[in-house]
Amino acid sequence: MINVIPQPRFEILSLPAEPADEPLRRSLLAALPPLSEEAVAHVVSVSFLAGAGTRWRASLLEAKRAPKAWPAGMAWPVGDVARAFPLEMPRGLFPVPDFIHSARGEGRIAMAAYAFDAVRDTGRHIVVVRGWEAEIDAQVLDPVGIPLEKRIFFTQKPGADGQVSGHGDAAMQCMGLWQNARYVVTNFAGDANSWITVELALRAFAQFDVRSIEIGVLIPVAHAERPSYPVYLDQNGLPVGFRHEKLAASSSKAAPTTCASTTFTNVGIRVYRSDWLRSALLELREKYYYGGPGAELGWHIPGNDPVKHECALDNVDNLLAEKRLARVMPISLPRELTPLKALGEYPAFVQAVQEVQQEIRAVRRGAY
């Protein structure tokens, strides 16, 4: 039985109950005033391009063993490329068709370029890495036109166990680089992000500020069937939880918000007001980070994996939701939920970024 819950509460404008489509997104771009140059200068993006991932490494190893046979049906030899791709290299550097510079996808570009294209217009860019800075400059940031003076590389320090402790922990560590901004946009290299989604979220957040409506995070969401990252709303349409499949602590007692046969889900993009992001991280650290004798060092957030000692942005989102400072904006499209985390997902990712760039190209031609 489907538990139908009210539409997300979004005080600055009325959004239809139906899933978003391209005409809706174009109409919102026309309706929401763009940020001024001064406001844009106070927007910082934090993009996570650090890891390879277990699934990615496993799929690379499989392709290296049988480069001619896996994955099948590709228009170009993905297996051969995978065979030459270093296991230790961030997966965001894996080459894919370049739809940013060519409508037909001529040439190749690192998959992470699509995430950085989505935030290319922010004032500064913090890139969370574990080495490979020269390659990231040459294969990602230069091709999408992000100037040298706007790039900042940041290496997340590992925890006491020698492992990094989650993207929330990374945001905490690089706080000194973003705390003087007004807005902080976070995203992940390897996702099929859209500049339009980022732009709409920033414009909407600015309108909350103009109307003196206090919020701490705005999360674009899409309709999807059985998503890994469902959104939970209360009867008033306010977020009460954001679930991550790897983090039990990000679960909610409420039911996921549903519309017909689909559920709202985040697409990996968040826009925070920097003061609330800072406040939430400091509160989480005060409550759940242990650095003294007599216990294992690191994060101990109830419900999170007790072995990994992580702090995730999902934990930040849930804390802000508890304070009624979170809003979700249902303007994303399902294709934005197409990350490339294993080579078997390559065809779907390529199709998704092609469609994302087609929409962006149409909007930049003034077709709205």
C-alpha positions as CSV (number, residue, x, y, z in Angstrom):
1,M,0.0,0.0,0.0
2,I,1.4,3.4,-1.0
3,N,1.5,6.0,1.7
4,V,0.9,9.3,-0.1
5,I,2.4,12.2,1.9
6,P,2.0,15.9,1.0
7,Q,4.3,17.6,-1.4
8,P,7.5,19.2,-0.1
9,R,6.9,22.5,1.7
10,F,8.6,25.2,-0.4
11,E,7.5,28.6,0.7
12,I,9.0,30.8,-2.1
13,L,7.1,29.3,-5.0
14,S,4.4,26.8,-5.9
15,L,5.7,23.6,-7.5
16,P,3.4,21.1,-9.3
17,A,2.8,17.7,-7.8
18,E,3.8,15.9,-11.0
19,P,7.4,14.9,-11.5
20,A,9.6,17.6,-12.9
21,D,10.3,17.8,-16.6
22,E,12.4,20.1,-18.9
23,P,9.7,22.7,-19.5
24,L,9.2,23.1,-15.8
25,R,12.9,23.6,-15.3
26,R,13.0,26.2,-18.1
27,S,10.1,28.0,-16.6
28,L,11.7,28.1,-13.2
29,L,14.9,29.5,-14.7
30,A,12.9,32.3,-16.2
31,A,11.0,32.9,-12.9
32,L,13.8,32.9,-10.4
33,P,16.2,35.8,-10.5
34,P,19.9,34.9,-11.1
35,L,22.4,35.6,-8.4
36,S,24.3,38.9,-8.8
37,E,28.0,38.8,-9.5
38,E,28.7,39.8,-5.9
39,A,26.5,36.9,-4.7
40,V,28.2,34.4,-7.0
41,A,31.6,35.4,-5.6
42,H,30.4,34.2,-2.2
43,V,29.4,30.7,-3.5
44,V,31.9,27.9,-2.9
45,S,31.7,24.4,-4.3
46,V,33.1,21.3,-2.5
47,S,33.5,18.4,-4.9
48,F,34.6,15.0,-3.8
49,L,37.1,13.3,-6.2
50,A,39.1,11.3,-3.8
51,G,38.4,7.6,-4.2
52,A,38.0,4.7,-6.6
53,G,35.5,2.5,-4.7
54,T,35.2,-1.2,-4.1
55,R,32.8,-1.8,-7.0
56,W,34.8,0.3,-9.4
57,R,38.1,-1.6,-8.6
58,A,36.4,-4.9,-8.9
59,S,34.9,-4.0,-12.3
60,L,38.3,-2.7,-13.5
61,L,40.0,-6.0,-12.5
62,E,37.4,-8.0,-14.4
63,A,37.9,-5.8,-17.5
64,K,41.6,-6.2,-17.2
65,R,41.2,-10.0,-17.2
66,A,39.0,-10.0,-20.3
67,P,39.2,-6.6,-22.0
68,K,37.7,-7.8,-25.3
69,A,34.6,-9.3,-23.7
70,W,33.5,-7.0,-21.0
71,P,31.4,-5.0,-21.0
72,A,29.8,-6.0,-24.2
73,G,28.0,-3.9,-26.8
74,M,30.1,-0.8,-26.4
75,A,30.7,1.6,-29.3
76,W,34.3,1.8,-28.4
77,P,36.7,-0.5,-26.6
78,V,35.9,0.3,-22.9
79,G,37.7,-2.9,-21.9
80,D,40.9,-1.9,-23.6
81,V,40.8,1.5,-21.9
82,A,40.1,-0.2,-18.5
83,R,43.0,-2.5,-19.0
84,A,45.3,0.6,-19.2
85,F,43.6,2.5,-16.4
86,P,45.5,2.4,-13.1
87,L,43.7,0.7,-10.3
88,E,44.8,3.4,-7.8
89,M,43.7,6.3,-10.0
90,P,40.5,8.1,-9.0
91,R,37.6,6.7,-11.0
92,G,36.6,10.3,-11.8
93,L,39.5,10.4,-14.3
94,F,38.2,7.5,-16.4
95,P,37.6,8.8,-20.0
96,V,34.1,8.9,-21.4
97,P,32.6,10.6,-24.4
98,D,32.8,14.4,-24.3
99,F,29.3,15.9,-24.7
100,I,30.4,19.1,-23.0
101,H,32.2,20.3,-26.1
102,S,30.5,18.2,-28.8
103,A,26.8,17.4,-29.1
104,R,27.8,14.1,-30.7
105,G,30.2,13.1,-27.9
106,E,33.3,13.4,-30.1
107,G,36.6,13.1,-28.2
108,R,37.0,11.9,-24.6
109,I,36.9,13.7,-21.3
110,A,37.3,12.5,-17.7
111,M,33.9,11.4,-16.2
112,A,34.4,13.9,-13.3
113,A,34.2,16.8,-15.8
114,Y,30.4,16.5,-15.8
115,A,30.3,17.1,-12.0
116,F,32.6,20.1,-12.3
117,D,30.6,21.5,-15.3
118,A,27.6,21.6,-13.1
119,V,29.4,23.9,-10.6
120,R,31.5,25.8,-13.1
121,D,29.8,29.1,-12.3
122,T,30.4,29.1,-8.5
123,G,32.9,31.6,-7.2
124,R,35.5,29.1,-5.9
125,H,36.1,25.4,-6.1
126,I,37.4,23.1,-3.4
127,V,38.4,19.8,-4.8
128,V,38.8,17.0,-2.2
129,V,41.5,14.6,-3.5
130,R,44.0,12.0,-2.5
131,G,46.7,12.9,-5.0
132,W,46.6,13.1,-8.8
133,E,46.3,16.9,-8.7
134,A,48.2,17.4,-12.0
135,E,46.0,14.9,-13.8
136,I,42.8,16.4,-12.4
137,D,44.0,19.8,-13.5
138,A,44.7,18.6,-17.0
139,Q,41.9,16.2,-17.6
140,V,39.0,17.8,-15.6
141,L,39.3,21.4,-14.5
142,D,41.1,22.8,-17.5
143,P,38.7,21.2,-20.0
144,V,35.6,22.6,-18.3
145,G,37.1,26.1,-18.0
146,I,37.6,26.5,-14.2
147,P,40.4,29.1,-13.8
148,L,43.6,28.2,-11.8
149,E,43.0,31.0,-9.4
150,K,39.6,29.6,-8.4
151,R,40.8,26.0,-7.7
152,I,41.8,24.8,-4.3
153,F,42.9,21.2,-3.8
154,F,42.4,19.7,-0.4
155,T,43.6,16.3,0.9
156,Q,41.4,14.8,3.6
157,K,43.5,13.4,6.5
158,P,42.8,9.8,7.5
159,G,41.4,8.9,10.9
160,A,43.1,6.9,13.6
161,D,42.4,3.7,11.7
162,G,44.3,5.0,8.7
163,Q,41.1,5.4,6.6
164,V,39.3,8.6,5.7
165,S,36.2,9.2,7.7
166,G,33.4,10.2,5.3
167,H,32.5,13.3,3.3
168,G,31.1,15.0,6.4
169,D,34.5,14.6,8.0
170,A,36.1,16.0,4.8
171,A,33.8,19.0,4.9
172,M,34.8,19.6,8.6
173,Q,38.5,19.4,7.8
174,C,38.3,22.0,5.0
175,M,36.0,24.3,6.9
176,G,38.6,27.1,6.9
177,L,38.3,27.2,3.1
178,W,34.6,27.7,2.9
179,Q,33.3,29.2,6.2
180,N,33.5,32.8,4.9
181,A,31.3,32.0,1.9
182,R,27.5,32.5,1.9
183,Y,26.5,29.3,0.2
184,V,28.3,25.9,-0.1
185,V,27.4,23.5,-3.0
186,T,28.6,19.9,-2.6
187,N,28.7,17.2,-5.2
188,F,30.5,14.0,-6.2
189,A,32.7,13.3,-9.2
190,G,31.2,10.5,-11.2
191,D,27.6,11.6,-10.9
192,A,25.6,12.8,-13.9
193,N,25.1,16.3,-12.4
194,S,23.3,19.1,-14.2
195,W,24.3,22.8,-14.2
196,I,20.5,23.6,-14.4
197,T,19.8,21.8,-11.1
198,V,22.6,23.6,-9.3
199,E,21.6,26.9,-10.7
200,L,17.9,26.5,-9.7
201,A,18.9,25.4,-6.2
202,L,21.1,28.4,-5.7
203,R,18.5,30.9,-7.1
204,A,15.8,29.4,-4.9
205,F,18.0,29.5,-1.8
206,A,18.7,33.2,-2.4
207,Q,15.0,33.8,-2.5
208,F,14.6,32.2,0.9
209,D,17.2,34.6,2.2
210,V,15.5,37.6,0.5
211,R,12.3,36.7,2.3
212,S,14.1,36.1,5.6
213,I,13.0,32.4,5.7
214,E,15.7,30.7,7.7
215,I,16.9,27.4,6.2
216,G,20.2,25.6,6.4
217,V,20.2,23.2,3.5
218,L,18.3,22.9,0.2
219,I,18.5,19.6,-1.5
220,P,17.2,19.1,-5.1
221,V,15.3,15.8,-5.4
222,A,13.8,13.7,-8.2
223,H,11.1,11.0,-8.4
224,A,12.5,7.5,-8.7
225,E,11.4,3.9,-8.1
226,R,13.1,2.2,-5.1
227,P,15.9,4.7,-4.7
228,S,18.9,4.1,-2.4
229,Y,18.6,7.6,-1.0
230,P,14.9,8.2,-0.2
231,V,13.6,11.4,1.4
232,Y,11.2,11.4,4.4
233,L,8.7,14.2,4.9
234,D,6.2,14.9,7.7
235,Q,2.6,15.7,7.2
236,N,3.5,19.4,6.6
237,G,5.9,18.6,3.8
238,L,9.0,19.3,5.9
239,P,11.9,16.9,5.6
240,V,12.4,14.7,8.7
241,G,15.1,12.5,7.4
242,F,17.4,11.5,4.5
243,R,18.3,7.9,4.2
244,H,21.6,6.6,2.9
245,E,21.8,2.9,2.3
246,K,25.2,2.6,4.0
247,L,24.3,4.7,7.1
248,A,21.6,3.2,9.4
249,A,21.8,6.4,11.4
250,S,20.4,8.3,8.5
251,S,17.1,6.3,8.6
252,S,13.9,7.9,9.7
253,K,10.9,6.5,11.6
254,A,8.7,8.2,9.0
255,A,7.8,6.5,5.7
256,P,9.5,7.7,2.5
257,T,7.5,10.3,0.6
258,T,5.7,8.7,-2.3
259,C,3.9,10.0,-5.4
260,A,2.1,7.3,-7.4
261,S,4.7,4.6,-7.8
262,T,7.8,6.7,-7.1
263,T,9.7,8.1,-4.2
264,F,11.6,11.4,-3.7
265,T,15.3,10.9,-3.7
266,N,18.3,13.2,-3.6
267,V,20.6,13.3,-6.6
268,G,23.9,14.0,-4.8
269,I,23.8,17.8,-4.9
270,R,23.3,19.9,-1.8
271,V,23.3,23.6,-1.2
272,Y,24.1,24.7,2.3
273,R,24.2,28.1,3.9
274,S,27.7,28.1,5.2
275,D,26.9,29.3,8.7
276,W,24.4,26.4,9.3
277,L,26.8,23.8,7.7
278,R,29.5,25.0,10.1
279,S,27.2,25.0,13.1
280,A,25.9,21.5,12.3
281,L,29.3,20.0,11.8
282,L,30.5,21.5,15.1
283,E,27.5,20.2,16.9
284,L,28.1,16.7,15.5
285,R,31.7,16.8,16.5
286,E,30.9,18.0,20.0
287,K,28.3,15.1,20.5
288,Y,29.9,12.3,18.6
289,Y,33.6,12.7,18.0
290,Y,35.9,11.2,20.6
291,G,39.5,12.1,20.8
292,G,40.6,11.2,24.3
293,P,41.9,8.1,26.1
294,G,39.8,5.1,27.0
295,A,37.9,4.7,23.7
296,E,38.5,4.3,20.0
297,L,39.4,7.6,18.4
298,G,37.0,9.1,15.8
299,W,33.4,9.5,15.0
300,H,30.8,7.5,17.0
301,I,27.5,8.7,15.4
302,P,24.7,6.4,16.7
303,G,23.6,4.0,14.0
304,N,26.5,4.6,11.6
305,D,28.9,1.7,10.9
306,P,30.7,1.4,14.3
307,V,33.8,0.0,12.5
308,K,34.3,2.8,10.0
309,H,33.8,5.8,12.4
310,E,32.4,8.0,9.6
311,C,30.6,11.3,9.5
312,A,28.6,11.8,6.4
313,L,26.8,14.8,4.9
314,D,23.7,12.8,5.4
315,N,24.2,13.1,9.1
316,V,24.4,16.9,8.7
317,D,21.2,16.9,6.6
318,N,19.4,14.9,9.2
319,L,20.5,17.3,12.0
320,L,19.3,20.3,10.0
321,A,16.0,18.5,9.3
322,E,15.5,18.0,13.0
323,K,15.9,21.7,13.4
324,R,13.3,22.2,10.6
325,L,16.0,24.0,8.6
326,A,16.0,21.6,5.6
327,R,14.0,21.9,2.4
328,V,13.8,19.7,-0.7
329,M,13.2,21.0,-4.2
330,P,11.6,18.5,-6.5
331,I,13.1,19.8,-9.8
332,S,15.7,17.1,-10.6
333,L,15.3,14.6,-13.4
334,P,15.7,10.8,-13.0
335,R,18.7,10.7,-15.3
336,E,20.7,12.6,-12.7
337,L,20.6,9.4,-10.6
338,T,23.0,7.6,-12.9
339,P,26.4,7.5,-11.3
340,L,29.3,5.5,-12.8
341,K,30.5,3.4,-9.9
342,A,31.3,0.2,-11.9
343,L,32.1,-0.3,-15.6
344,G,28.8,-2.1,-16.1
345,E,27.0,1.3,-15.5
346,Y,29.0,2.9,-18.3
347,P,26.3,2.8,-21.0
348,A,23.6,4.3,-18.7
349,F,26.0,7.0,-17.5
350,V,26.9,8.0,-21.1
351,Q,23.3,8.2,-22.1
352,A,22.5,10.3,-19.0
353,V,25.2,12.9,-19.5
354,Q,24.4,13.2,-23.1
355,E,20.8,14.1,-22.2
356,V,22.0,16.4,-19.4
357,Q,24.2,18.3,-21.8
358,Q,21.5,18.5,-24.5
359,E,19.2,20.2,-22.0
360,I,22.0,22.6,-20.9
361,R,22.9,23.4,-24.5
362,A,19.2,24.2,-25.3
363,V,19.0,26.5,-22.2
364,R,22.2,28.3,-23.0
365,R,20.9,28.9,-26.5
366,G,18.1,30.8,-24.8
367,A,15.4,28.3,-25.5
368,Y,13.3,29.1,-22.4
